[in-house]
């Protein structure tokens, strides 16, 4: 352990941070996550590795918790996006559902990341002690509003023809 974080915890933190940064960049720059671009693939791989590795981290959390559920939902959203990309299961709705599934993975990643950072920073006197602290809840609400605005924006872009999924 270094800094109170296990080796798998450091792996999870580093790969998860790379995933979040690349995902946010993709959304800001391109408005969508193209899973077939090199950066899109990097995002997906980092996110899958971070989500998968989180399922083996119990020392910091004391057991299976909400963050683990979000990891499972993230993995399922990525599987759904790939399935929707390959098969037009829902007709014209398929591309909407695929893009919303991909962008929600960032929301699912940001929620436990924010809580974990605020529970550890600054090292001697962290901002919060509990996951349900009002400060964390304010971040969660902000992220949810940002995701809702982004989702609506993506829907309008797809509907307006400003969408290229390959």
VENRA-V124995 format. One line per field, one symbol per residue. ss: DSSP state (@ for helix, = for strand, . for the rest). phi: phi as a letter, one per 40 degrees, with the letter a starting at -180 (. if undefined). burial: I if it has 24 or more other ideal C-beta (glycine too) atoms within 12 Angstrom, else O. A space follows every 10 residues. Layout:
ss->???
phi->???
burial->???
This chain:
ss->.=..=.@@@@ @@@@@@@@@@ @@@@@@@@@@ .......@@@ @@@@@@@@@@ @@@@...... .....@@@@@ @@@@@@@@@@ @@@@@@.... @@@@@@@@@@ @@@@@@@@@@ @@@@@@@@@@ .......... ...@@@@@@@ @@@@@@@@@@ @@@@@@@@@. ......
phi->.bggbcdccc ddcccccccc ccccddcccb gabccbcccc cddccccccc cccccbbbcc bgicadcccc cccccccccc ccccccbccb fccdcccccc ccccccdccc cccccccccb bcdcaccbbb cccdcccccd cccccccccc cccccccccc gcbbcb
burial->OOOOOOOOIO OIIOIIOIII IIIIOIIOOI IIIIIOOOII OIIIOIIIII IIIIIOIOOI IOOOOOIIOI IOIIIOIIOI IIOIIOOOOO OOOOIIIIII IIIIIIIIII IIIIIIIIIO OOOOOOOOOO IOOOOIOOII OOIOOOIOOI IOOIIOIIOO OOOOIO
